[in-house]
Amino acid sequence: MRLAPRLPFAEHRNAALALTSRAANGAALLLGQALIARALGPEGMGSYGYALFLATAGSTVATFGLPSAATRFTAEAAGARDDAAAGAVLRAVARWAGLGVLAAVAAAILAGLVLPAALRPPALPGFVLLVVATSARLVAAGAAQGLRDFTGQLRAALYGGLVLPLGAAAVLGLRLGVGAALAATAAHQAAGALLLARRAAPVAARGASLAPAARGRLLRYAASVGVLLVLDAVVWQQSEALFLRAFAPAAELGLYTAAYQLAAQAMTLVPGSFNAALFPALAAQVGAGDALALGRTWRRGMATLAALAVPVAAVGAAAAGPLLALLYGEPFRGGALVLRLVLAAGAVGAVAGGASSLLYARERQVTLLRIGLAASAVNLALDVLLIPRGGATGAALANGLTQVAAAAATFAAAALVLPRAAALAGRDAPRDVSGPP
């Protein structure tokens, strides 16, 4: 694959490709999880949801910011016309992520042996497979996104997306349990990872070893992003699963899992697809030193994200009860209020994702880390206060209030780091935006 010498304003075209690939992948996940929910019921879905939470935590720690680093630095290499640097980044990221996955597998096995029974990973073999496959998918997707290989992502979604519905249908038809459901989910992630890795391999093959300065910069970026992602994806995005597991009946966690996964798919599919194209576009403009284009693209991107996220939340909230019953079965209709709350929070978070993309592109992950630390403290306090009394509804409230507070802080931080001339689309815009303003 030949990298474009300078990435033009193609974010809308790429967003269309990302939307199509996420539609295929999202449809596969939605159908697969609907079949799994019907097979397991609310209580079994609670165990499955807890395993998904732990797998998310394990894969996030195992890859520790490396997928985002792959996206960031390969996109920057494209903006700087440096194909060899992009390949070197991909080779280094794959090697370091492999070591992290090995450590995560060892930790998962140890957790299955020493944790109290209520907190152990359910169905340990299937859980370990899911951690490995999810980690591989994260790294491969980060590489494809940085290379702006949205056509490759579409092929991976179309062909790999067939695996989960077929596996979930077997779980339902054969009346299998949580372990089989986790294995089917792991197979879906692994198929996508293999397809994405094949597309990135020619670029990685052209790379050599990273120079010490470049290696240090990439590792510092990945480390700071990794801390942020652990706080974001594990603590104040999904910590509710841990508290529900500890303080509420299993059925409450099942209702929350169904509502949260549905809302997450909706926001990932529509506004998330556009943000997947926006981030590498911003990073490429940083690499090219085009401050004026950076400001225009970001303002346009934020408006588009809002126009996409709000209608999705409104439609989903209006049809929450019937939608849950249709997809997951009548026992899940009781999660309608939970779905409304997580959709509202998801819309706010989706728009804030555009602000986060700008901060990542300008390497202001330390700012996001500070926001994440504060949000995590607020979220954990709200979890302790609301979940023991409110169950799934309390979990949705805790998550939603935290999302709103974090989004406000992220918007403010993004406005401050945008170069002033670019923000105003004014005169004498600075050409170098790779360093501090």
N, C-alpha and C positions, 0 to 999 in steps of 0.2 A: 504494500500500500504506500502510495506516495503522498506525503503530507503537503497540504496547500501552503504556498509560501506566505500567504497572509490571509487569515480567515475573514471573509467579508461579512456583511449583514445577512447571514443565512440562518439566523436563529429561528425564524418562523418556519422555513422549510424543514430544518432539523427537528423542530418541535413537532411538526406533522408526522415525521418518521418515528420520533420517540412516542408520540401519542398512539400510533398504530401498533408499535411493538408492545407498549404498555397495555393497550387494549387487549391484545392477544394474551399476554402474560396474566393480566388482571382477570380476564374471563376464565382462564384455566384455574387460577387460584380461587376465584369465587365459586366456580362449579365444583372444584375439588373439595373445598372446605364446606360447602353446603352438603355434599354427599357425606363427608366425614361427620358433620354435626348430626345429620339424620341417623347415621350409624351409631354414634356414641351417646346421643342425648345430652342434656345440659350438664350432667355431672361428669360424664366422660369427656365432654368438650372442655370442661374445666381443667382436667388433667392434661389434655392436649394443649390447651392455651398456656398452662404453666410451663410445659416443655418448650413451647415456642419462645416464651419469655427467656428461659434459661439459654436456649440456643442462640437467641439474639445477643444476649449478654456474652456468651462464650465466643461467638464469632467476631463480635465487636472488639473484645479484648485481644483475641488472637491476631486480628489484622491491624489493630491499633492505629488507625489513621492512614494506613498504606493505600487503600483504594482511593481516598481523596487526594493523596499525594500523587498517585498515578495520573489521575485526571488533571490535577493542577499543573504538573510539570511537563507532561506530554503536550497539553494544550499550549503551554508557554513555548515549548520547543517549536511547535508549528508556527506560532506567531513570529519566532525568530529565525525560521527557515533552517532548523537544525535537526535533520532526520536521525543522525547518529545519537544525539542526546536523548531523543524520545525512546529509542531502543535500549539505551543504557539504563534509563529510568525503569522501564518495564522489566528488564532482567533483574535489577536490584530488588524491586518490589516483590517479584515472585519468589526470590530466594528468601527474603526476610519473612514474608508471610508464611512460607512453608514451615519455618522454624516456630513461628507463633502458633500454627495449627497443631503441631506436635505437642507443644506445651499445653494447649487447650484440651487435647484428648487425654493427656495424663491427668489434668486437673478434673475432668469430667469423671473419669474412672475413680479417682480418689474421693470425689464428692459422693458418688454412689455407694461408697463403702463406709464413710465416716459421718455423713450428715444424718440428723434425725429422720425417721421414716417419712414424716409429713413433708419434709423439705427436699428429699432426694429427687434427682431427675427421674421422671417416670420412664419405664421401659428403656433401660440404660443402653442396650445395643443400638436401638433405633435412634436414641437421642445422640449418641456419639456420631453416628452417620450423618445426622442432620447438622451438627456443629461443623464437621469437615466440609460438607457440601455447601453450606451457607457461606462459610469463609471463602471457599474457592469462587463462588458466584460473585461475592462482593468484589474480590480483586479483579476478576475478569471483566465485570461490568465497569469498574473504575477505569480500566485500561481502554475499553471500547469507547467510553464516554470522552476520555481525554483525546483519543484519536479522532473523535467525531465520526466514528463508524456506526452511524445510526441505522444504516442498511443491515449491517451485521447483527445489531441488536434485534432488528425485526426478524431476521431469519432464526436467531436463537429462540426468540419468543414463540414463533410459529411452530417450529419443530420440537423444541424442548417443552413447550406448553402442553403437548399431548399427554405427557407422562402422568401428571398429577390426577386429572380426571379419570384416567384408566385405572390407576392405582386405588383411588378413592372408591371407584365403582366396585372394585374387588373387595375392599374393606366392607362396604355396605352389603354386597351380595353374599359374601361368605361369613358375614357377622364376625369380623375380626375386631381386635381391640386397638388400644392406643399405640402399641408398638408398631403394628402394621401401618397405622395412619402416619406415624413419624417416618417410617421407612419410605412410604410413598412420597411424602413431602421432600425427603432427602434426595430421592431419585429425580424429582422435578428440578431441584436446585443443581444437582450434579450435571444433568443433561444440558441445562443452560450454560453452566460454567465451561463445559467441554467445547460447546459450539463457539462461545465467545473467545476462548483461549486460542482456538484454531485461527480465528480471524486476526488476532493480535500477534501471532507467532512470527510472521514475516518481518514485522517492524522490530520485534525484540531480537531477531537473528542478526540484524544489522548493527546492533549496539555493542559497545565494548564496556569496559569497567568505568564506573563513574569516577571523575576526578575527586580528590579528597574534599575540596571546597564544595563541590556539587553534592557529594554524598552527605556531608555535614548539614548542608542547607535542607536537603530532602528529609533527613532523619529528624532534624529539629521541627520541621513543619509537621511531619507525621506524628511526632510525639505530642505536640501541643494539640493537634486535631484529635488524636486518639483520646486524650484526656477529656476533651470536649464531647466527643461522640459517646464515651462511656457515660458521662453525665446526662447527655441528651437522650440517647436511644435506650439506655438502661435505667437511669434514675428517674428523670422527670418525664419520660415518655411512657415507660412500662413498669415502673416500680409498683403500680397498683396491683399487678398480678401477684407479686410476692405478698403484699398485705392482705389481699383477698384470700390467698391460699392459707394464710396464717389465722385470719380473724373472721372469715365468713364461710358459709356452706359452699360446697363444691359447685352447686348449681349457680350461685351468684357469679363465680368466676367464669362459668360457661356462658352466661348471658353477656357478661362484659366482654369476653373474648370474641363472641360473634359480632357484637355491635362495633367493637374497636377495629376488628379486621375489615369489616365492611366499610367503615368510614375511612380507614387507612387506604384501602384499595381505591375508593372513589377519589380521594385527594391525590394519591400517587398517579392515578390514571390521567386526570385532566390537568389541574395546575402543575402537578409534579412533572408531567411530560415537558411542559414548556420550560420549567426551571432546569431540567436536565440539559436542555440545549443552551440556556442562558449562561450557566456557570462557565463552560469552556469558551463561550464567545467573549465573556468578560475577561477571562484569563488570557486569551489570545491578544486582546486589545491592550492589556497590561504589558505582555511580552513585546508587542509592536510599538509601545510607547505612544499610543493614540488616546490622549486624555479626553478630547472632545467626543470621539466616538464612544468612549467608555460611559460618559455621562448620558449621552442620548440613548444608548442601548439599555442602560439600567432604568432610566425613567420610563421608557416604553415597556420594558419588561415588568415593572411593578404594576403598571396599569393593566397589562394583559393578565397577570396573575389574579388580580382582584376581580376582573371581569369573568374569569373562569371559575374561581373558587366559590363565590357567593351564590350563584345559581345552583351549583351542585349541592351545597348545604341546604338551601331552601327547599329544593325538590325532595331530597332525602328526608328532611325533617317532616314534611307534609305527609309522606307515605310511610313513615317509620314502622308502625305496627304491622300493616299488611305486607310490607317488604320483607321484614324478618320472618314472618310466618310462611311466606311464599318460598323463600330461599332455604331456611333452616328447619322449618317445621313449626307447627302450632305451639309447642312448648316454649319457643323463643320469642313469641309475641310480647311477652312481659318485659322485654328489653327495649321497648319503644322509646321511653324517656332517656334511657342511657344512650341510645343511638342519636337522638336529637342533640344531646349535650356534646357528644364526641364529634359530631359533624360540625357544630358551631366552632368548637375549639380547633378542629382540623382546618377549617377555612382560614382562621386567623393565622395558624401556623404555616399554611401553604403560602400565604402572601408574604409572611415574614421570611420564608425561604429565599425570596429574591434579595432581601437585604443581607441575609447570611452569605449568599453567593458573592455579592460584592465584597464583603469583608474577607472571605476566603481568597478571592482573586487578588486582593491587595495585601494578602498575608497578614491580616489583622485577626488571626485566630486567637491571640491572647485576649483581645476584647471579647470575643465570643466565649472564651473560657471563663472570664469573670462573670458574664451574664449567666452562663450555665451553672456556675457554683452557687450564685444567688438563687437561681430558679430551682436548683436541686434542694436547697435548704427549705425553700417555701413549699415545694411539692411534698417533701417528706413530712413536714409539719402538718400539712393539710391531709395527707394520707392517714396519719395517726389520729387526727381529729375526726375525720369524716367517714372513713371506711368501717371501723367497728360498729358504728351506728347506722350508717346508710347503705352498706354493702356495695353493690354494683353502681347504684346511683351516686353514692358518696365518692366512689372512685372516679366516676366521670366528672363530677364537680371539682374534685381536687386537680385532676389533669387539666380541665378547661381553664380554671382560674390561673394556674401556673402558665399555661400557654399564652394567655392574654398579657400577663405581666412581662413575660420574656419577650414577646413580640414587640411590645412598646419600647423596651430597652434596645432591641436589635434595630428597629427603625431609626431611633435617634443616633445610634452608633454609626450606621451606614451613612446617614446624611452628613456626619462630621468628617468621615474619611474620604468622601468623594472630593476630588480636587475642585477648588472653588470655581475656577474658570469653566470646568466641565459641568459642574452642577448648574451653573447659570447659563451654560451654552454661550458664553460671552467671548470677549476678545482676548487675544494673546494667550490662548490656552497652553499650558505647559505640555511639552511633548513627552517627557519622561514620567511615567506613572508607576515604575517598577519599585520605587522605594518609598520612604515616608514622605507625606505631603509637606 
